Amino acid sequence: MRIIEIFHSLQGEGPLTGVRTSFVRTARCNLRCAWCDTAYSFGPGRERSIPSILREVVRHRTRHVCLTGGEPLLQRESVDLVRALSGRGYTTTIETGGSLDVAPYLGIDAVRLSVDVKCPSSKMQERNRWANLGRLRSRDVVKFVIADRADYRYAKEALARHPTRAEVVFQPVWGRPPGPLADWVLVDRLDVRVMLQEHKVLWGDVPGR
């Protein structure tokens, strides 16, 4: 697999926010979101074998792994890595940009999918793979990164058109005031979670944290 970095930190997003986690960040991405905060992952990275990845994860002594990117679903070995992690008792969250088919990962034990839906501010909204939302389970997550009121309206309309069993997270673009998004959700009484990126609150916008 082509890997950018493997590191030990606290999960900063989603239902496991604050939980000690081993992160495996894959190289390359097929999207170019306008507000991307991990553009350093677009490069080729370094070739790593699955056994070498597992050895590094074991050293972190965590129960949770986050496979992120870049776009991990671009790499055919990702399925094998996730199966290997599951077989060793790890719970793995796969963070994907939402443009690729998640079906190959749904049958693997102890896997949670975190699937982005790209809003207009990302400039990538035409790449959303809507079929993914109907396939997700209650333990999975659908995440909307929201920059402004137009993104918020887009997210509401997307959920109405494409119902999902997954938990829904609205996350403000880092650096934008988060209060307005929380107010909009309260006024509309939406059943979503408004969440910040905790790792950035703790350490700032620093790679490998």
N, C-alpha and C positions, 0 to 999 in steps of 0.2 A: 504494500500500500504506500501511497505517497502521503507523507505526514509533514505538517508544519511544526507542530509542537505537542508534547505530552506534559501535562502539569497537574499539580495538586492544589485545589483551592476550594472555596465555598461556591455552591451553585448560586448564581445571581439572578436567575429568571425562572418563572413557572412555579408549580406547586411544591417543588423541592428547594425553594429559595432558602439559603442559609445552611443547607446540608453539605457536609464535607464530601467532596466528589473528586474523582480522577477524570481529567479532561483529555480527550484524544481529538486533536484538531487536524482534519484532513486538508490536503492541498487542493487548489483549483475550485472555481465556481463558474456556473453557467449563467449567473445573473450579475447585474451591475447596479445594485440599488443606490439611489442618489445619496442616501444617508448612511451607507455601509460603514460599520465601525471595525471591520476586520479585513480591510483591503489587502493587508499583508499576507493573507491566506491565498491570494490569487496565483501565487507563484507555483513552481513545480514541486517544492518541498524536497523531502529526502525519502528515498525508498526504505521502507521498514518491513520486516517479516512479521506475520501475526505472532509467532512465539516471542519475538523481541518486544513487541508492544505489550503483550501479556506480562512479561517479566517486569517491565517498568510500572505497569498498573499495580501489580502485586506489592511493589515496594511502597506504594502510597498507603496501604492498609485501610482502604475504604470499602464500603459495601455498594457504592454507587459509581457508575461511569457515565459520562456524557460524551457521546460521539457527535462532534460538531464540525464546522468548517469555516470558510469554504462551503462546499456542498458534498457531504459524505455519500449521498446516494449516487454520485457520479462514479464511484469506485466499486467495481464488481466484488472486490474482496471484503467490502463492508458487511455483507451478509454473513460471510464466514467468521469475521471477527465478532460480530454480535452473537452468533451461535456459540462461539468459543467462550465468550464472557458469560452467557447464560448457563452454559454447562459447568462453569466454575462458581456459580452462585451469585453473580453480580446482577444487580438491576441496572439496566442501561436505558438512558434517555437519548433518543436520536433527534437532533435538531436539524430540520431540513427547510429549505427555502420554499417548498410547496409547488415546485414546477415539475417534479418527477414522481413516478408511481411509487406509492408506499406499500403496495400489496405484498412484495416479497418479505417484508418485515413483520407482518401482522400475525403470522403463525409461530413466531419465536417467543418462548416463555420469557417472562420478566423483562419485557421491552415496553417502553412508553415512547410514543411518537409525539414530537412537538413540531407542528406543521405551521409555517407562516402562511398567511394570506397577504399578498402584497397590495397595499393601498396606492392611490394615485401619486402621492408624494415620492414614492420609491421609483417611479417611472418604469416599473416592471409589472404593473397590474395585468398586462395582457398575457403574462406567462403563468398565471395561476392555473393549477390543475384542479378544477372544481370537483371532479369525481373522488378525490381523496377525502373530502369532508364527510361524505356519506359512508365511507368505509371505516372511519375511526371509531374507537370504542370509548367507553366512559372514562377509562384511565388515561386516555390520550389528551392532548392539548392542541387547540387552534389559537394561534397568536396573531393579532393585528398590531403592527407598529404604526402609531398614529401621530401625525405631525400637526394637523389642523382640523377645522370643522368639516372640510370636504372629505378628509379621510374618515372621520367619524361617521358621516352619513353613508359613505361607501361601505364601511364595515357593517353598519346596521342593515343595509339593503342586502349585502352578501349573506348574512345570517338568515334573513327572511327567505331568500331564494334557495339557499343550500343548507338545510337543517343538518345538524350534526349532534351526535351523542357526546362528543368530546367536551371537556371543560374549555371555556372561552376566556382568553386573557386579552385585555386591551393594555398596551404598553406605550407610553409616550416616547417619542423620539428623544434620545438623550440630549440635554441642553435646552429643550423647550420647557416652558412652565407646565408642570403636571396638573396643577389645580383645575384649569378649565376642563380637561378630560374627565376628571372625577366629578365635576359639577354636571356635565352633560349626562353622564351615566346615572347619576342620582335623579336628575329631573325626569329622564325617560324610564327610570326604574328597570334598567336592563339587568338581566341575570348573568353578568360577566364579572371577572375580577380585574381591577385596575392595579397594575403592579409596576414598580420601578425596577431598574437594573441594580440590584443590591451591591454587586461587585464594584460598580462604578461609584456608588455612594461611599463605599469603604476605601477604595484605592484610586479612584479616578479612572480615566480611559487609558489603562496600561495593558499592553499585551501580556499574555501569560498569567493574568489574575482573574 
